[in-house]
């Protein structure tokens, strides 16, 4: 749009969230060496209310001075229509956006000068008049102005008129003008034929006792709030953007550029508030700032460590082991890795069998553990046992707290899913589920429960159940009870399922069949996706699936790790859950970029055996932990550059990539695990394979291990604390 003499006044009009103060459009804080001084609220430059008094005051104070200055500026005529000779950006569009941005941050005279010099105006007088009509509640004039702005007959005009009439109706009700409000309802809103339920909801507002009740029911801040300006933003989408530029358009484009650069940054792991973002250079995270080296080894457990979970405050780590104990570790994550203290705060010993699950309450005051079919509640601040629960009849494979902390849910191989109060009282049950549950989680939005497990296609004969009850054939017999035991002569279950339940009704929404054993499920913080580990034995390769919970479709697959016989758990990690990480049967930790599926890291360090579980610290985005069959827990971080160099120099190894000796150990560890259902020396099925007691998929399915934990005859004599912690920096 070219600037004419008749447009001179409109050149001084301000956009929706403009202000006469110079400064940033964002909350105060350091930016390019300057500090913003203006107070911002709800995306507007100043917390002003509805009406046009602000614009009028600005025009009166600054209008004539700006006009005189603009009139003294010579207009510049440039050839062509694009910004540069080799550019596709339209010059007029660019300049108009710059003018809008200058006004948004308060540089009003600069904006007027640019309009005069370029010959372009940000908006026409008709747009300024429409804005004034909305802000001054001149509703009839506002409807007439819509047509002049290019909003023609059709659905767009209908919706725009409805929004204006609704605002008018609400303001009449707020002012106590019931008769006028009723007139608008009957003669303006009803003829537009909105949905009947919507019309009934609007009419019911006439029963509100007072304006406060009205505003509360509608979620509306009234005529003296920001409702008219929000109405302007809603109406914006019906007006051609070339006529009325969308709000803060330049800022929107910059945000889109930032988001694109972030999506292309495979190692992106810095929060948005971080000062690493700059308009002067493209964003790119340094790989050396990514957590991929071990900064501490926690070695108190006397047998394989099967599971782990961070407390919500990130200061404690709970680990579950085959040695029949769970340990609560205190981790000073906010200190330099070289001086950080890692210590076992409590060792929870009262478990008759190995411990497979741990789960923290919302306030971190209670820790749940599962040992075979028993659930135990522990006071996490004293280490004392609170209560034990014995409602399950087979191995409890999953524990998950409700998002509001009011209780927790347990699932097991007995096909039971039970809802408990926070104090351990049974509240509800799903009854007999169609799957032997191997893991479950509740979505953070409190709407769904996602369970994975083995789907029964046939039941075991009575003699197989009798053998299992007698404690006879280990994994084979108990697996046979689930239809999967080779030792009992029952065909193995070839079908596993993901079942998504409606949490309120307990009814299944989706049931999805997948090949291979499903051993782990994690749900994203936005409750939209589930991460599912799929083991492979004589079938498709092991993969981790990213499942869209709304559609039931697998949207991404992650591969490269090894999983065929053991329970391996994965998780989301990093800022905005940008990463997927998992343990593996080859003793490594694998990390993928979530959106692209690119395998970023294969981290060596653990000794012989599987890395069974991983967990990213919920507070420190540059720290995660892993646990392994080698009886240790490792803390992974990105250490300071000087500490990394010093460690590498002292040990003579490349800390970033792992030593050659360790690499050879990983490749040649020779666990020699045959099929889980292959007969052992005595003709029965081995629950743990040959040569290692790592929790296997078959053992999990069978409940084996209760009769032979191994490696820990007496916790009282085990001598915990010997060589308990090794800090590498």
Secondary structure, 3 states (H helix, E strand, C coil): CECCHHHCCHHHCCCCCCCCCCCCCCCCCEECCEECCCCCECCECCCCCCCCHHHHHHHHHHHHHHHHHHHCCCCCCCCCCECCCCCCCEHHHHHHHHHHHHHHHCCHHHHHHHHHHHCECCCCHHHHHHHHHHHCCCHHHHHHHHHHCCCCCCHHHHHHHHHHHHHHHHHHHHCCCHHHHHHHHHHHHHHHCCCHHHHHHHHHHHHCCCHHHHHHHHCCCCCCCCHHHHHHHHHHCCCCCCCCCCCCHHHHHHHHHHHHHHHHCCCCCCCCCCCCCCCCCCCCCCHHHCCCEEEEEECCCCCCEEEEEECCCCCEEEEEECCCCEEEEEECCCCCCCCCCEEEEEEECCCCCCCCEEEECCCCCEEEEEECCEEEEEECCCCCEEEEECCCCCCEEEEEECCCCCEEEEEECCCEEEEEECCCCEEEEEEECCEEEEEEEECCCCCEEEEEEEECCCCCCHHHHHHHHCCCCHHHHHHHHCCCCCCCCCCCCCCEEEEEEECCCCCEEEEEEECCCEEEEEECCCCCEEEEEECCCCCCCCEEEEEECCCCCEEEEECCCCCCCECCCEEEECHHHCEEEECCCCCCEEEEECCCCCEEEEECCCCCCCEEEEEECCCCCCEEEEEECCCCEEEEECCCHHHHHHHHHHHCCCCCCCCHHHHHHHHCCCCCCCCCCCECCCCCECCCCCCCCCCEHHHHHHCCCCCCCCCCCCHHHCCCCCCCEEECC
